[in-house]
Amino acid sequence: QEFELTTVDRTGGARTMRGKLFAKREDDKLRAMIKIKSPPDLNGSAYMVREGKEKDEMYVFVPALNKVRRISGAGTDGPLFGTDFTYTDIKQMQNAAEGGTVKLEQPETIEGRPVSVLSITPKAGSPSRYSLIRSWIDQKACVPLKIEFSEGATVRKRLVSPAAAIAQAGSNWYTTEAKMSDLRDNTSTQLKVTGFVTEVTISDRYFNPASFANAD
């Protein structure tokens, strides 16, 4: 996917970031890598996650430091390049039923489309700050139209994707836009997918800690 992320801070100031997302499944485990192209101060920055049986591997590369750093512990819940998305949020969007106790709630309807509602309680020892994650998944496209991330009894962040933004490429469904809002800090990040290519072979170097930083 080619994408654009526009983050608005609490004063109304906006900053736009553009890049590409590479992702695939390997033995039913997610492999994903984000490569940033702009703005200039972030050009070449990259983030990579490899889903594992027991724990995930997450890495970040920042050109100014010229070093790949593994993300662990509370760092996995940090903001992704200054946006309202955290490293764990990105994984949640790619795999909504992973990482805790899952409960299927009563189905609902959003914008005329039937959705399945999943509530996820992160497992004990998880680095996630969230006590509960609820996802409204479009039943036809299997993509989230809404996700709420709660801290205690309060919804801290909310991701919303309009039903009209659902698109199909080959056998894959995806959303062309979504907005993540931090309800406490009064900030938001708008995601727009500007290009999508599917059913292609992606080299393993995009998901290798030793080579993802130089993959393009």
Secondary structure, DSSP 4 states (H G I P E B T S, - for coil): -EEEEEEE-TTS-EEEEEEEEEEEEETTEEEEEEEEEESGGGTT-EEEEE--SS--EEEEEETTTTEEEEE-GGGGGSBSTTSS-BHHHHHHHH-TT-SEEEEE---EEETTEEEEEEEEEEPTT-----SEEEEEEETTT--EEEEEEEETTEEEEEEE--GGGEEEETTEEEESEEEEEETTTTEEEEEEEEE---S----GGGG-TTTGGG--
